[in-house]
Amino acid sequence: MKMQTEENKRLTYKDMPSPVGCLRLIASEAGLTAVLWEGENYQRTKLIDPERDDNNSILLQTEQQLDGYFRKERVEFDLPLDFKGTEFQVKVWQALLEIPYGATKTYGELARLLGDLKAVRAVGGALNKNPISIIVPCHRIVGTSGKLVGFAGGLENKAMLLELESGHRAPKLF
């Protein structure tokens, strides 16, 4: 498990309106630790409760880059990330960063990229715990048939994000 240092234990947050609802941006002093969905609690990500700070430079930079993403002016993010998870989870989340804008992969393809096709379920579990939604693009992972499955922000938001990136209609929800 990745250890938190004393300096990175304090978390701050800023709320951001977006086309997919209000997003809660959370950062440590080292980098962005989460982008959470409206109404989501911290149980899924196991983060400590953050303090509000609307002037945190990492959070302001994140808001600016997400705004550009939603306006289709940005296809990559350039932010310091501070992953809070197990070694395996972090490995999965880092692999997500390699999936290009507008592309999708299946759970099996992601497991294969990580070197273990049998790890499909473990990969799914790590995706479920991904705290940095949108920027660490778990929305780009689809079911074997290409259909949309499992997403903390809801399948409608997943479809919206994929449609935004593809410029076409997203895959069927069911």
Backbone as numpy.savetxt, mean C-alpha at the origin, in Angstrom:
# Nx Ny Nz CAx CAy CAz Cx Cy Cz
11.65 -10.26 12.66 10.80 -9.09 12.66 11.69 -7.85 12.66
11.29 -6.86 11.88 12.05 -5.62 11.83 11.86 -4.88 13.15
12.95 -4.49 13.77 12.89 -3.83 15.06 12.72 -2.33 14.88
11.90 -1.74 15.71 11.75 -0.30 15.71 12.81 0.30 16.62
13.45 1.35 16.17 14.38 2.05 17.04 13.58 3.07 17.85
14.18 3.57 18.92 13.48 4.55 19.75 13.04 5.75 18.93
13.90 6.24 18.05 13.58 7.44 17.28 12.42 7.21 16.32
12.17 5.95 15.92 11.11 5.68 14.96 9.82 5.21 15.62
9.77 5.16 16.94 8.55 4.68 17.60 7.43 5.69 17.52
7.72 6.96 17.58 6.69 7.99 17.53 6.16 8.10 16.10
4.85 7.98 15.96 4.23 8.10 14.64 3.33 9.33 14.61
3.28 9.97 13.45 2.39 11.11 13.26 1.49 10.84 12.06
0.35 11.53 12.00 -0.56 11.31 10.89 -1.12 12.62 10.36
-1.63 12.52 9.14 -2.33 13.61 8.46 -3.41 12.93 7.63
-4.62 13.49 7.63 -5.70 12.96 6.81 -5.73 13.69 5.47
-6.03 12.94 4.42 -6.02 13.50 3.07 -7.29 13.08 2.33
-8.07 14.03 1.84 -9.20 13.64 0.98 -8.68 13.14 -0.36
-9.37 12.15 -0.93 -8.93 11.59 -2.21 -10.15 11.03 -2.95
-9.98 10.66 -4.21 -11.09 10.05 -4.96 -11.55 8.70 -4.40
-10.74 8.08 -3.54 -11.11 6.80 -2.94 -11.45 6.96 -1.46
-11.81 8.16 -1.05 -12.16 8.44 0.34 -11.02 9.11 1.08
-11.26 9.38 2.34 -10.25 10.02 3.18 -9.16 9.01 3.49
-7.91 9.35 3.17 -6.77 8.49 3.46 -6.03 9.02 4.68
-5.62 8.15 5.56 -4.81 8.54 6.71 -3.36 8.20 6.39
-2.53 9.23 6.30 -1.10 9.08 6.03 -0.38 9.06 7.38
0.51 8.09 7.56 1.21 7.94 8.84 2.71 7.82 8.57
3.50 8.53 9.37 4.96 8.50 9.19 5.68 8.42 10.53
6.87 7.83 10.46 7.82 7.90 11.57 8.83 8.97 11.16
9.84 9.18 11.96 10.88 10.13 11.58 11.69 9.60 10.40
11.67 8.29 10.18 12.46 7.68 9.11 11.75 7.64 7.77
10.40 7.67 7.77 9.71 7.59 6.50 8.23 7.28 6.66
7.57 7.14 5.53 6.14 6.82 5.49 5.95 5.39 6.00
5.04 5.21 6.95 4.78 3.87 7.49 3.41 3.33 7.09
2.49 4.22 6.70 1.16 3.72 6.34 0.37 4.73 5.52
-0.49 4.16 4.67 -1.58 4.89 4.02 -2.80 4.01 4.29
-3.64 4.46 5.21 -4.79 3.66 5.63 -6.08 4.21 5.03
-7.04 3.32 4.88 -8.33 3.65 4.27 -9.26 4.28 5.28
-10.21 5.05 4.79 -11.18 5.73 5.64 -11.86 4.73 6.57
-11.85 5.06 7.86 -12.51 4.23 8.85 -11.71 3.01 9.29
-10.55 2.78 8.70 -9.75 1.60 9.06 -9.09 1.83 10.41
-9.09 0.78 11.24 -8.37 0.90 12.50 -6.94 0.39 12.32
-6.17 0.45 13.35 -4.76 0.09 13.23 -4.50 -1.39 13.49
-5.55 -2.16 13.75 -5.39 -3.57 14.10 -4.75 -4.38 12.97
-5.16 -4.16 11.72 -4.63 -4.93 10.59 -3.13 -4.71 10.43
-2.68 -3.49 10.66 -1.27 -3.15 10.44 -0.43 -3.23 11.71
-1.08 -3.33 12.84 -0.40 -3.43 14.14 0.48 -2.22 14.44
0.08 -1.05 13.95 0.82 0.17 14.25 0.33 0.77 15.56
1.20 1.52 16.21 0.77 2.24 17.41 -0.04 3.46 16.98
-0.84 3.99 17.88 -1.65 5.17 17.56 -0.74 6.36 17.29
-0.94 7.03 16.17 -0.12 8.20 15.85 -0.72 9.48 16.42
0.10 10.53 16.45 -0.34 11.87 16.86 -0.55 12.70 15.60
-1.52 13.58 15.61 -1.80 14.41 14.43 -0.69 15.45 14.24
-0.25 15.58 12.98 0.75 16.60 12.62 0.56 16.93 11.15
-0.22 17.95 10.86 -0.52 18.33 9.48 0.66 18.99 8.77
1.75 19.24 9.50 2.91 19.90 8.90 4.13 19.01 8.78
3.99 17.72 9.04 5.10 16.78 8.91 5.56 16.75 7.45
6.84 16.94 7.21 7.35 17.05 5.83 7.15 15.77 5.02
7.30 14.62 5.64 7.09 13.36 4.92 5.62 13.22 4.53
4.73 13.58 5.43 3.29 13.48 5.15 2.86 14.48 4.09
3.41 15.69 4.11 3.10 16.69 3.08 3.60 16.23 1.71
4.79 15.65 1.68 5.35 15.13 0.43 4.50 13.97 -0.09
4.05 13.10 0.81 3.20 11.97 0.44 1.88 12.48 -0.15
1.27 13.46 0.52 0.01 14.02 0.04 0.19 14.62 -1.36
1.27 15.33 -1.57 1.53 15.96 -2.87 1.69 14.89 -3.96
2.44 13.82 -3.66 2.67 12.78 -4.66 1.41 11.97 -4.92
0.62 11.68 -3.89 -0.64 10.97 -4.11 -1.61 11.83 -4.93
-1.63 13.12 -4.67 -2.47 14.02 -5.45 -2.08 13.96 -6.94
-0.78 13.96 -7.22 -0.31 13.83 -8.60 -0.69 12.49 -9.21
-0.64 11.43 -8.42 -1.04 10.10 -8.87 -2.52 10.09 -9.27
-3.37 10.65 -8.41 -4.81 10.66 -8.70 -5.14 11.55 -9.90
-4.31 12.55 -10.19 -4.52 13.41 -11.36 -3.85 12.82 -12.61
-3.30 11.61 -12.49 -2.61 10.91 -13.59 -1.36 11.66 -14.06
-0.73 12.40 -13.16 0.49 13.13 -13.47 1.72 12.43 -12.89
1.52 11.37 -12.10 2.63 10.66 -11.46 2.39 9.16 -11.59
3.41 8.44 -12.03 3.30 6.98 -12.14 4.24 6.26 -11.18
5.14 6.99 -10.54 6.05 6.42 -9.55 6.11 7.35 -8.34
6.36 6.77 -7.19 6.49 7.54 -5.96 7.96 7.59 -5.56
8.35 8.70 -5.00 9.71 8.90 -4.53 9.64 9.38 -3.09
9.42 8.43 -2.20 9.23 8.74 -0.78 10.08 7.81 0.08
10.57 8.30 1.22 11.24 7.38 2.15 10.18 6.50 2.80
10.38 5.19 2.74 9.43 4.24 3.34 10.04 3.62 4.58
9.25 3.46 5.60 9.68 2.82 6.85 8.73 1.66 7.11
9.08 0.48 6.55 8.24 -0.70 6.70 8.25 -1.20 8.13
7.06 -1.51 8.64 6.91 -2.09 9.97 6.26 -3.46 9.80
7.08 -4.51 9.77 6.55 -5.86 9.59 7.63 -6.89 9.77
7.27 -8.16 9.55 8.24 -9.24 9.66 9.19 -9.18 8.45
10.25 -9.93 8.52 11.21 -9.98 7.42 10.53 -10.45 6.13
9.67 -11.47 6.24 8.97 -11.98 5.06 7.99 -10.94 4.50
7.22 -10.29 5.38 6.29 -9.27 4.92 7.02 -8.16 4.17
8.11 -7.70 4.72 8.88 -6.63 4.08 9.39 -7.09 2.72
9.81 -8.33 2.62 10.28 -8.88 1.34 9.15 -8.85 0.29
7.94 -9.23 0.71 6.78 -9.21 -0.18 6.45 -7.78 -0.58
6.44 -6.87 0.39 6.09 -5.47 0.10 7.12 -4.84 -0.85
8.39 -5.17 -0.66 9.42 -4.64 -1.56 9.23 -5.19 -2.98
8.80 -6.44 -3.09 8.54 -7.03 -4.41 7.39 -6.30 -5.11
6.40 -5.85 -4.35 5.29 -5.09 -4.93 5.78 -3.82 -5.62
6.82 -3.23 -5.07 7.36 -1.99 -5.64 7.94 -2.20 -7.04
8.19 -3.46 -7.40 8.75 -3.78 -8.73 7.66 -3.95 -9.80
6.40 -3.98 -9.40 5.31 -4.14 -10.37 5.03 -2.77 -10.97
5.20 -2.64 -12.28 5.05 -1.32 -12.91 3.62 -0.78 -12.87
3.52 0.50 -12.90 2.26 1.23 -13.01 1.47 0.65 -14.18
0.19 0.36 -13.95 -0.67 -0.15 -15.01 -0.60 -1.64 -15.24
0.32 -2.34 -14.56 0.47 -3.79 -14.73 -0.17 -4.51 -13.54
-0.50 -5.77 -13.74 -0.98 -6.60 -12.63 -0.21 -7.92 -12.64
-0.20 -8.57 -11.50 0.36 -9.90 -11.34 -0.60 -10.70 -10.47
-0.52 -12.01 -10.58 -1.32 -12.87 -9.71 -0.53 -13.17 -8.44
-1.22 -13.70 -7.44 -0.55 -14.12 -6.21 0.55 -15.13 -6.53
0.25 -16.07 -7.44 1.23 -17.08 -7.82 2.45 -16.48 -8.50
2.23 -15.51 -9.38 3.36 -14.84 -10.05 4.23 -14.11 -9.04
3.60 -13.48 -8.06 4.38 -12.79 -7.03 5.17 -13.79 -6.19
4.53 -14.91 -5.82 5.24 -15.95 -5.07 6.43 -16.48 -5.88
6.24 -16.67 -7.19 7.32 -17.14 -8.06 8.46 -16.11 -8.09
8.11 -14.84 -8.18 9.14 -13.78 -8.16 9.96 -13.83 -6.87
9.30 -14.21 -5.78 9.98 -14.31 -4.49 10.75 -15.62 -4.34
10.63 -16.51 -5.33 11.39 -17.74 -5.33 10.72 -18.93 -4.70
9.43 -18.87 -4.41 8.76 -20.00 -3.78 7.28 -20.04 -4.18
6.99 -20.80 -5.22 5.62 -20.89 -5.72 4.66 -21.44 -4.66
5.18 -22.22 -3.71 4.34 -22.79 -2.65 3.94 -21.74 -1.60
4.52 -20.55 -1.67 4.27 -19.51 -0.66 3.08 -18.62 -1.00
2.20 -19.09 -1.89 1.08 -18.26 -2.34 0.23 -17.77 -1.16
-0.11 -18.66 -0.24 -0.93 -18.26 0.90 -0.19 -17.28 1.81
1.09 -17.53 2.03 1.89 -16.62 2.87 2.00 -15.24 2.21
2.13 -15.22 0.89 2.16 -13.96 0.15 0.84 -13.22 0.35
-0.28 -13.94 0.24 -1.59 -13.33 0.46 -1.72 -12.75 1.85
-1.20 -13.48 2.84 -1.23 -12.98 4.22 -0.41 -11.70 4.38
0.75 -11.65 3.73 1.59 -10.45 3.80 0.93 -9.28 3.10
0.26 -9.56 1.97 -0.44 -8.49 1.25 -1.55 -7.90 2.12
-2.23 -8.76 2.86 -3.30 -8.32 3.75 -2.78 -7.37 4.84
-1.53 -7.50 5.20 -0.95 -6.67 6.25 -0.22 -5.45 5.71
-0.18 -5.27 4.38 0.53 -4.14 3.79 -0.05 -2.83 4.32
0.74 -2.06 5.08 0.21 -0.83 5.64 0.27 0.37 4.69
1.09 0.28 3.64 1.33 1.44 2.79 0.55 1.27 1.48
-0.77 1.32 1.60 -1.65 1.15 0.44 -1.32 2.16 -0.66
-1.61 1.78 -1.87 -1.46 2.57 -3.10 0.02 2.75 -3.46
0.81 3.28 -2.55 2.23 3.51 -2.83 2.98 2.20 -2.93
2.70 1.27 -2.04 3.19 -0.11 -2.15 1.99 -0.86 -2.73
2.00 -1.05 -4.06 0.76 -1.32 -4.82 0.20 -2.74 -4.75
-0.35 -3.11 -3.60 -0.99 -4.42 -3.50 -2.26 -4.48 -4.35
-2.78 -3.33 -4.77 -3.96 -3.34 -5.65 -3.63 -3.93 -7.02
-2.35 -4.08 -7.34 -1.94 -4.63 -8.63 -1.88 -6.17 -8.62
-2.27 -6.78 -7.51 -2.30 -8.24 -7.41 -3.75 -8.70 -7.60
-3.93 -9.62 -8.54 -5.26 -10.12 -8.88 -5.28 -11.64 -8.73
-6.48 -12.19 -8.76 -6.64 -13.64 -8.68 -6.13 -14.32 -9.95
-5.97 -15.63 -9.89 -5.44 -16.41 -11.01 -6.22 -16.17 -12.29
-7.53 -16.01 -12.18 -8.38 -15.79 -13.35 -8.33 -14.35 -13.85
-7.62 -13.49 -13.11 -7.57 -12.07 -13.46 -8.63 -11.25 -12.76
-9.49 -11.91 -11.98 -10.54 -11.19 -11.26 -9.99 -10.54 -10.00
-10.69 -9.51 -9.55 -10.27 -8.79 -8.35 -10.66 -9.58 -7.11
-9.69 -9.74 -6.22 -9.92 -10.43 -4.96 -9.18 -9.68 -3.86
-9.62 -9.86 -2.63 -8.98 -9.36 -1.43 -8.26 -8.03 -1.52
-8.79 -7.02 -0.82 -8.13 -5.73 -0.80 -8.65 -4.96 0.41
-7.74 -4.47 1.25 -8.13 -3.79 2.49 -9.00 -2.57 2.22
-8.80 -1.90 1.10 -9.59 -0.72 0.77 -10.91 -1.03 0.11
-11.20 -2.31 -0.08 -12.44 -2.73 -0.74 -12.24 -2.91 -2.23
-12.99 -3.84 -2.80 -12.82 -4.17 -4.23 -13.20 -3.01 -5.15
-14.15 -2.17 -4.73 -14.51 -1.02 -5.56 -13.33 -0.05 -5.69
-12.63 0.19 -4.58 -11.45 1.06 -4.63 -10.31 0.42 -5.42
-10.17 -0.89 -5.29 -9.15 -1.60 -6.07 -9.43 -1.42 -7.56
-10.69 -1.58 -7.95 -11.08 -1.41 -9.34 -10.81 0.02 -9.81
-11.11 1.00 -8.95 -10.86 2.40 -9.30 -9.37 2.66 -9.54
-8.52 2.11 -8.67 -7.08 2.32 -8.81 -6.55 1.67 -10.09
-7.00 0.46 -10.36 -6.55 -0.23 -11.57 -7.05 0.49 -12.82
-8.27 0.98 -12.77 -8.82 1.72 -13.90 -8.05 3.03 -14.11
-7.72 3.72 -13.03 -6.93 4.94 -13.10 -5.60 4.67 -13.80
-4.96 3.56 -13.43 -3.64 3.23 -13.98 -3.71 2.70 -15.40
-4.78 2.01 -15.74 -4.84 1.41 -17.07 -5.49 2.31 -18.10
-6.34 3.21 -17.61 -7.09 4.04 -18.54 -8.23 3.28 -19.19
-8.43 2.04 -18.76 -9.50 1.19 -19.29 -10.34 0.69 -18.13
-11.38 -0.01 -18.45 -12.18 -0.62 -17.39 -11.38 -1.70 -16.67
-11.52 -1.71 -15.37 -10.82 -2.69 -14.54 -11.47 -4.06 -14.68
-10.78 -5.13 -14.28 -11.36 -6.48 -14.32 -12.63 -6.55 -13.49
-13.44 -7.58 -13.74 -14.68 -7.78 -13.01 -14.42 -7.99 -11.53
-15.36 -7.52 -10.71 -15.21 -7.68 -9.28 -15.39 -9.13 -8.83
-16.26 -9.89 -9.47 -16.52 -11.26 -9.02 -16.43 -12.23 -10.16
